[in-house]
């Protein structure tokens, strides 16, 4: 008040505002006999102390330190609330779905012959524990193996192209890194076991990572070992035991985000599974789920339960499709109400306008309801989210909360998705890899 020197009129207006709100100001002496030269310092000290204690002050701008403490407290509380929400949903979905989609029964990846011959020559020590200089001196044992292993990973990636987007370099590189790291960490004697471990890498990165990241966001687990315990006695947990000794590499696989900040794996799992399990989304997570469902609305790839969830979170969600032009057009042209909406729907269904995204969205917006699909299979999509969402869908079908598409038997559909995560060496890619090995041997 001393700084701004308010007029009597301003003070009176403030008093009236308090009275209208049902408040009456009271005066309390906080400190007495403060020298005039110390007033500013003492005021800042008092503000800081009260702000740090959580007092809802209106003049917090008077103490920068107090504002910072208050902001830190707000952010910490927000993070704690989000973690509580993730924990609640992780526990609920584990109970309802039984955990991640189990791996295929055929998960072993055949190693190229040069790799099988040279792996026993590797140092009998975990390379991750070596210093940089020690790792550098040992690299002669590993460098010449990375070429054949990269070719093997390339063949594995070729097997997974039905799952991936073409040209997805990030996923391809990540698969190379994980395969090479698991294979070359140390000397192996049981190569059949190693081939099983490598065969599980894609499954870990796509089927299990959303669950791990969800449990991690809920602060339910700290390490892959804790995660395996959290899953309980399930097929997924038993499969992960094969990789339990690969602590650092397993963590990298399970934390894989697929380089997608807008549609992270854990949110894909949460939004899709919660909708079909009819679970309420905790308030701190609603914004993330709403954003993801809005992205799926535009293409579209929402089932009816997912669309219902979106509209519960935001009754005005259809506005992301653009303005509703139908009523205004009917009025301007003197048409019967609903005529423009019917015309837009007819045009959007016409083969001549199949690729016209704006027309389709205008028709959906005019209909007043979200477009839906029976199963979000994402077969015509591209991008790093596709594998995660397709496997989440199979996870729901496997758990019996979603019907398989096109009337397929549940087992047939789930097995088909599981095979996308496991190499099948009866294919052309396997023959290509074998031919490459034979040619190298002949040369």
matplotlib code that plots the C-alpha trace (Angstrom):
import matplotlib.pyplot as plt

x = [0.0, 2.9, 4.4, 1.3, -0.2, -3.9, -6.5, -9.3, -11.7, -9.6, -9.5, -13.3, -13.9, -11.7, -13.7, -17.0, -15.7, -14.8, -18.2, -20.0, -18.0, -19.0, -15.6, -14.5, -10.8, -9.1, -5.8, -3.1, 0.2, 2.8, 5.9, 6.0, 8.5, 10.2, 12.5, 11.4, 14.7, 14.0, 10.3, 11.0, 13.4, 11.1, 8.1, 9.9, 11.0, 7.5, 6.1, 8.7, 8.0, 4.3, 4.5, 6.8, 4.3, 1.6, -0.4, -2.6, -1.2, -2.3, 0.9, 3.3, 5.1, 6.8, 9.1, 10.9, 12.2, 8.7, 7.3, 9.9, 9.2, 5.5, 6.0, 8.3, 5.7, 2.9, 5.0, 5.9, 2.3, 1.3, 3.9, 2.8, -0.8, 0.1, 2.1, -0.8, -3.1, -0.6, -0.3, -4.1, -4.5, -1.5, -2.9, -6.4, -5.3, -3.0, -5.9, -8.2, -5.9, -3.4, -0.4, 1.4, 0.5, 2.6, 5.2, 4.9, 6.0, 8.6, 10.9, 14.4, 16.5, 19.0, 22.4, 24.6, 27.3, 30.3, 28.7, 28.1, 31.7, 33.2, 31.0, 32.9, 36.1, 34.7, 36.1, 34.5, 33.4, 30.5, 31.6, 29.2, 31.5, 34.7, 36.3, 36.5, 40.2, 39.5, 36.5, 38.7, 41.4, 38.8, 37.0, 39.1, 37.0, 33.7, 34.1, 34.3, 31.1, 29.0, 28.7, 27.2, 25.0, 23.8, 22.8, 21.0, 19.1, 18.4, 16.8, 14.8, 13.6, 12.6, 10.5, 8.8, 7.9, 4.3, 4.4, 6.6, 6.2, 8.5, 11.6, 11.3, 15.1, 14.8, 13.1, 15.6, 18.6, 17.3, 16.8, 20.3, 21.7, 19.8, 20.6, 24.3, 24.5, 22.8, 24.9, 28.3, 28.1, 30.2, 31.3, 28.3, 28.3, 24.6, 24.0, 20.5, 19.6, 21.2, 19.0, 16.0, 17.0, 17.5, 14.2, 12.5, 14.0, 11.1, 8.5, 10.1, 10.3, 6.7, 4.5, 6.1, 7.5, 4.0, 3.4, 6.8, 6.6, 3.1, 4.3, 7.4, 5.2, 3.2, 6.4, 5.4, 8.7, 12.3, 14.1, 13.3, 13.6, 10.9, 8.8, 9.0, 7.9, 5.1, 3.7, 3.4, 3.3, 2.3, 3.5, 5.1, 7.0, 8.3, 9.5, 11.2, 13.1, 15.2, 16.5, 16.7, 20.5, 20.7, 19.7, 20.9, 20.0, 16.6, 15.9, 16.7, 14.3, 11.5, 12.0, 11.8, 9.6, 9.6, 10.7, 7.1, 6.5, 2.8, 1.7, 3.9, 3.4, 2.0, -0.6, -1.6, -2.1, -4.0, -6.4, -7.3, -7.5, -9.3, -12.0, -12.7, -12.5, -14.8, -12.5, -12.6, -9.4, -7.9, -8.1, -4.3, -4.1, -7.2, -5.4, -2.9, -5.6, -7.8, -5.0, -4.2, -7.9, -8.3, -5.4, -7.0, -10.4, -9.1, -8.1, -10.2, -9.1, -11.5, -13.8, -17.2, -15.9, -12.9, -15.1, -17.4, -14.4, -13.2, -16.6, -16.9, -13.5, -14.4, -18.1, -16.8, -14.1, -15.6, -14.4, -10.9, -12.5, -13.1, -16.1, -19.6, -20.5, -23.8, -26.3, -25.0, -25.1, -28.7, -29.7, -27.9, -29.3, -32.8, -32.4, -34.3, -32.3, -29.9, -29.6, -26.0, -25.0, -26.5, -24.8, -21.4, -21.9, -22.8, -19.8, -17.4, -18.5, -18.0, -15.0, -14.0, -13.4, -11.7, -8.5, -10.2, -9.5, -11.1, -14.4, -14.4, -13.9, -16.5, -19.0, -18.1, -18.4, -21.8, -23.1, -22.6, -20.9, -17.4, -16.5, -15.6, -14.1, -14.7, -11.1, -8.2, -5.8, -3.8, -3.0, -3.1, -1.2, 2.4, 4.6, 6.3, 3.0, 1.6, 3.4, 2.4, -1.2, -1.6, -0.1, -2.3, -5.3, -4.2, -3.6, -7.3, -8.5, -6.4, -7.9, -11.4, -12.5, -12.4, -13.7, -11.2, -11.8, -13.7, -15.1, -11.7, -11.3, -9.6, -6.7, -6.0, -5.9, -3.7, -1.3, -1.0, 0.1, 2.4, 4.1, 4.8, 7.0, 8.9, 11.2, 10.0, 13.0, 10.9, 10.6, 12.4, 14.4, 15.6, 16.7, 18.4, 20.3, 21.3, 22.4, 24.6, 26.2, 26.8, 28.3, 30.6, 31.7, 32.5, 34.5]
y = [0.0, 2.3, 1.6, 2.0, 4.8, 3.9, 6.5, 6.5, 5.6, 2.5, 1.4, 1.9, -0.1, -2.9, -2.9, -3.1, -6.1, -7.9, -7.2, -8.4, -11.6, -12.1, -11.2, -8.6, -7.5, -7.9, -6.4, -8.3, -7.0, -9.4, -7.5, -4.4, -1.6, -2.4, 0.4, 2.1, 1.2, -2.5, -2.6, -4.0, -6.7, -7.8, -7.8, -10.1, -12.4, -12.7, -13.3, -16.0, -17.8, -17.8, -18.8, -21.7, -22.8, -22.8, -19.7, -18.5, -14.9, -12.4, -10.4, -13.2, -11.1, -9.4, -12.4, -14.1, -16.9, -17.5, -17.7, -20.2, -22.4, -22.2, -23.1, -26.1, -27.3, -27.0, -29.0, -31.6, -32.1, -32.3, -35.0, -36.9, -36.7, -38.0, -40.9, -41.8, -41.8, -44.0, -46.4, -46.7, -47.4, -49.8, -51.9, -51.9, -52.9, -55.6, -57.1, -56.8, -57.8, -60.0, -58.0, -57.7, -59.8, -63.1, -63.8, -66.3, -69.8, -69.5, -66.6, -67.9, -65.9, -68.0, -66.5, -66.3, -69.0, -66.5, -65.1, -68.6, -69.5, -66.3, -65.6, -68.3, -66.2, -63.1, -62.0, -63.9, -60.7, -58.3, -55.5, -53.1, -53.2, -52.4, -49.0, -47.2, -48.1, -51.8, -51.8, -50.2, -52.9, -55.6, -54.3, -56.4, -59.4, -57.7, -55.3, -58.1, -59.6, -56.5, -56.8, -60.3, -59.4, -56.3, -58.4, -60.7, -57.8, -56.6, -59.9, -59.8, -56.3, -57.5, -60.1, -57.4, -55.1, -56.1, -54.4, -51.4, -48.4, -48.6, -46.4, -46.2, -45.8, -45.2, -48.5, -50.3, -48.7, -49.4, -53.1, -53.3, -51.7, -54.1, -57.2, -56.4, -55.4, -58.6, -60.8, -59.2, -58.4, -61.4, -64.9, -67.2, -71.0, -71.7, -70.2, -71.7, -69.7, -66.6, -67.1, -67.2, -64.0, -62.1, -63.4, -61.7, -58.3, -57.0, -58.4, -56.5, -53.2, -53.2, -55.5, -55.1, -51.5, -49.8, -51.8, -51.1, -47.4, -47.3, -49.0, -46.8, -43.7, -44.9, -45.4, -49.0, -50.4, -49.2, -51.9, -54.6, -57.1, -55.3, -55.2, -58.9, -59.4, -56.9, -58.9, -62.0, -65.5, -64.7, -65.9, -62.5, -62.5, -66.0, -65.0, -61.9, -64.2, -65.3, -61.7, -61.0, -61.1, -58.5, -55.8, -52.7, -53.9, -55.1, -51.7, -50.0, -52.3, -51.7, -48.0, -47.7, -44.7, -45.2, -41.6, -40.4, -37.6, -37.0, -40.6, -42.3, -46.1, -46.0, -43.4, -45.6, -48.5, -46.5, -44.7, -47.8, -50.3, -48.0, -47.3, -51.0, -51.9, -49.0, -47.4, -43.8, -41.9, -40.1, -36.3, -35.8, -38.1, -36.9, -34.3, -36.8, -39.3, -36.6, -35.4, -39.0, -39.8, -36.5, -37.5, -40.9, -39.1, -37.3, -40.4, -42.2, -45.0, -44.8, -47.7, -46.7, -47.1, -44.9, -42.3, -42.4, -41.9, -38.9, -37.3, -37.9, -36.2, -33.3, -33.0, -30.5, -32.8, -32.9, -29.3, -30.7, -31.9, -28.2, -26.0, -27.3, -25.6, -27.5, -25.4, -22.1, -23.5, -24.7, -21.3, -19.3, -21.4, -21.8, -25.6, -27.9, -28.4, -31.4, -31.2, -30.1, -32.7, -35.5, -34.1, -34.0, -37.6, -38.7, -36.9, -38.3, -41.8, -41.3, -43.0, -39.7, -38.1, -41.0, -39.0, -35.7, -35.5, -32.1, -33.3, -36.4, -34.4, -31.9, -34.8, -36.3, -32.9, -32.3, -35.7, -34.7, -38.0, -39.3, -41.7, -45.2, -48.5, -52.0, -52.7, -50.2, -52.3, -49.4, -51.4, -48.4, -46.1, -45.2, -43.9, -45.1, -45.5, -48.2, -51.3, -50.3, -49.7, -52.9, -54.9, -53.1, -54.1, -57.7, -57.5, -56.5, -59.3, -61.8, -60.7, -61.0, -57.3, -56.7, -58.8, -59.8, -58.0, -59.4, -62.3, -63.9, -66.4, -64.8, -67.3, -66.8, -63.0, -63.0, -65.6, -63.5, -60.4, -62.5, -63.7, -60.2, -59.9, -63.1, -64.1, -66.8, -68.4, -70.3, -67.1, -65.3, -63.2, -66.3, -67.8, -64.5, -64.6, -68.3, -67.6, -64.7, -67.1, -69.7, -67.1, -65.8, -69.4, -70.1, -66.9]
z = [0.0, 0.8, -2.6, -4.7, -2.6, -3.4, -3.3, -0.8, -3.6, -4.5, -0.9, -0.6, -3.8, -2.4, 0.9, -1.0, -3.0, 0.3, 1.8, -1.4, -1.1, 2.5, 3.9, 6.5, 6.8, 10.2, 11.3, 13.1, 14.3, 12.9, 14.1, 16.3, 16.4, 13.0, 12.0, 8.8, 7.0, 7.8, 6.7, 3.2, 4.3, 7.2, 4.8, 2.4, 5.2, 6.5, 3.0, 2.3, 5.6, 5.0, 1.3, 2.2, 4.8, 2.1, 3.1, 0.1, 0.0, -2.6, -2.5, -3.1, -5.7, -2.8, -2.2, -5.1, -2.8, -1.5, -5.0, -6.0, -2.9, -3.6, -7.3, -6.3, -3.9, -6.5, -9.0, -6.5, -5.5, -9.1, -9.8, -6.7, -7.8, -11.3, -9.8, -7.6, -10.6, -12.6, -9.7, -9.4, -13.1, -13.3, -10.5, -11.9, -15.5, -14.2, -12.3, -15.3, -18.2, -16.4, -17.5, -20.9, -23.9, -23.6, -26.2, -28.9, -28.2, -31.0, -30.0, -30.7, -33.2, -35.1, -34.9, -38.1, -38.1, -37.9, -34.6, -33.2, -33.9, -32.4, -29.3, -27.2, -27.9, -26.2, -22.8, -19.9, -18.2, -18.4, -20.8, -19.1, -16.0, -17.9, -17.9, -21.2, -21.7, -20.9, -23.3, -26.0, -25.6, -25.8, -28.8, -31.2, -30.0, -30.7, -33.7, -36.3, -34.8, -35.1, -38.9, -38.9, -35.9, -37.6, -40.6, -38.3, -36.7, -40.2, -41.0, -37.8, -38.6, -42.0, -40.3, -38.3, -41.2, -41.0, -37.6, -38.3, -40.5, -43.5, -43.2, -39.4, -38.8, -35.1, -34.4, -36.7, -35.0, -31.5, -32.4, -33.7, -30.5, -28.2, -30.2, -30.4, -26.8, -25.5, -27.7, -27.1, -23.4, -22.4, -23.4, -23.8, -23.6, -24.0, -27.4, -27.6, -24.5, -26.1, -29.2, -27.0, -25.3, -28.5, -29.8, -26.9, -27.6, -29.9, -27.5, -24.6, -26.6, -27.8, -25.7, -22.3, -22.4, -22.0, -18.9, -17.4, -18.1, -16.6, -13.4, -13.4, -13.7, -10.7, -8.7, -8.2, -9.4, -9.6, -11.5, -14.0, -11.2, -9.2, -12.3, -12.7, -9.1, -9.6, -12.6, -10.4, -11.7, -15.3, -18.7, -19.3, -16.0, -16.7, -20.1, -18.6, -16.2, -19.2, -19.5, -15.7, -15.7, -18.4, -16.0, -17.9, -21.3, -20.1, -18.6, -21.9, -23.7, -21.2, -21.1, -24.9, -25.8, -29.6, -29.9, -29.6, -27.2, -28.1, -27.9, -25.3, -24.9, -21.4, -22.4, -25.4, -23.1, -20.5, -22.8, -24.8, -21.9, -19.5, -22.1, -22.7, -19.0, -18.2, -15.7, -14.6, -15.5, -12.4, -12.7, -13.0, -16.1, -17.9, -20.0, -21.3, -22.2, -23.8, -26.0, -27.2, -27.9, -29.8, -32.1, -32.8, -33.4, -36.5, -38.6, -37.1, -34.8, -31.9, -30.9, -29.3, -25.8, -26.6, -28.2, -25.1, -22.8, -24.9, -24.7, -21.0, -20.6, -23.0, -24.2, -26.8, -28.2, -31.7, -32.2, -33.0, -36.3, -37.3, -37.2, -37.8, -41.1, -41.7, -39.7, -41.1, -44.6, -44.3, -43.0, -45.7, -48.5, -47.1, -46.8, -44.5, -41.3, -41.6, -45.4, -45.5, -43.0, -45.2, -48.3, -46.5, -45.4, -48.9, -50.4, -47.8, -48.6, -52.4, -53.9, -55.6, -52.2, -50.4, -49.8, -48.8, -45.1, -44.6, -46.2, -44.1, -40.9, -41.9, -42.4, -39.0, -37.3, -38.9, -37.8, -34.1, -33.2, -33.2, -36.1, -34.7, -35.7, -34.4, -33.6, -33.6, -35.6, -37.2, -40.3, -42.6, -40.2, -40.2, -37.4, -34.2, -32.3, -34.6, -33.1, -29.6, -30.4, -32.4, -29.5, -27.0, -29.1, -29.1, -25.3, -24.9, -27.3, -25.4, -22.1, -23.5, -23.2, -27.0, -29.8, -32.6, -35.9, -38.8, -36.8, -36.4, -33.6, -30.6, -30.6, -34.3, -34.1, -31.0, -32.4, -35.6, -33.6, -31.4, -34.5, -35.6, -32.5, -33.1, -36.0, -38.3, -40.0, -42.5, -44.6, -47.4, -44.9, -43.2, -46.5, -47.3, -44.1, -44.6, -48.2, -46.9, -44.4, -47.1, -49.5, -46.7, -45.9, -49.6, -50.0]

ax = plt.figure().add_subplot(projection="3d")
ax.plot(x, y, z, "-o")
ax.set_aspect("equal")
plt.show()
